[in-house]
Amino acid sequence: MLNLIKVQGDSMSPRLQDGDFVFTSRWYKKLKVGHLVVVDHALYGFIVKKVLHIAPDGQLWLGGENDKSMQSERIGWVSARRVIGKVIFCICSSKVYRK
């Protein structure tokens, strides 16, 4: 299943800007450090973040790419089951991002 999600905020800037759109896919074999994902966080709702670490039990440690981004410690460990999808394509205002 593919989803189209609008980016809100600057936490992933400069890679993703406020107003960009990302396509996500649930058809991925395995998440890896560095992948961009959209998760449905229990407190913060839908967020786009980069996978910074994967624990042995599959929990994800996520972060942004900007100083304005919410600290990883506030996000906490996130279950891989909360992943809506891996970002596979971006319609960006400044460039096209493909993964």
Beta strands, then each sheet from edge to edge (+ up, - down):
strand 1: 2-6
strand 2: 21-25
strand 3: 36-41
strand 4: 45-54
strand 5: 60-63
strand 6: 77-78
strand 7: 83-91
strand 8: 96-98
sheet 1: 1+ 2- 7+ 3- 4+ 5- 6+
sheet 2: 1+ 2- 7+ 8-
end
